[in-house]
């Protein structure tokens, strides 16, 4: 079983945002989606979540196209953590997370409260449960929304479920970046499929089972971190000079990136032994 993009093309206002992209998200794995700004990453995530209809191709879940699945049914198996939220109402963090419980089909107020508290604790924001959401920092809001998504799919544990995270670490400090992605890994360990859009290549190397690279709306590379995070791929896609080492403490690559003008100024050698 998998959540799949099948030769998806998305065109809007004469622009081709995605061009025949195919990608599968399987149970029990974390897939990192990387690429430059405007490469089509968020567009692909939206098509996989069913909120954007492709021009051609299809997003499918359990063999069914997304348009065949009601929003209520999708909400029980696919949780989306967006880049940012437009929520401006004076809800507490607990109330925001409770919205996820309702979407996930919690049975009654007592179960919803229990799930919400567990999700807040897992996202390390239980201490914010009574704070008004709009008074929180950007990073705190992001973690509250992580709790909301966890609560949404809480009752689907041990069943097919998928998490789609759109740049979840963008507002977080270093410790909470790793906490966020550790939660993603834990979800995968429990059997969920996870797609996470990242700009930090070293986070992608550390936490992803597979990495997919989008460039100009096309799938430029896909595979394990060792196969994808190479100078040939990264230099061509990001237009920088990269050096790839073995991580001294983890079984993954370690990437250093340098702007070409900085290379010239510092006289840094382009080849690393």
Secondary structure as UniProt FT lines:
FT   STRAND          2..12
FT   TURN            13..14
FT   STRAND          15..26
FT   TURN            27..28
FT   STRAND          29..34
FT   TURN            37..38
FT   HELIX           41..49
FT   STRAND          56..61
FT   TURN            62..63
FT   STRAND          64..65
FT   HELIX           66..68
FT   HELIX           71..75
FT   TURN            76..77
FT   STRAND          78..81
FT   HELIX           93..103
FT   TURN            104..105
FT   HELIX           108..122
FT   TURN            123..124
FT   HELIX           126..128
FT   TURN            129..130
FT   HELIX           133..135
FT   HELIX           138..152
FT   HELIX           154..156
FT   TURN            157..158
FT   STRAND          162..166
FT   TURN            168..171
FT   HELIX           174..189
FT   TURN            190..191
FT   STRAND          193..197
FT   HELIX           201..207
FT   STRAND          210..215
FT   TURN            216..217
FT   STRAND          218..223
FT   HELIX           225..228
FT   HELIX           231..238
FT   STRAND          241..246
FT   STRAND          253..258
FT   HELIX           260..266
//
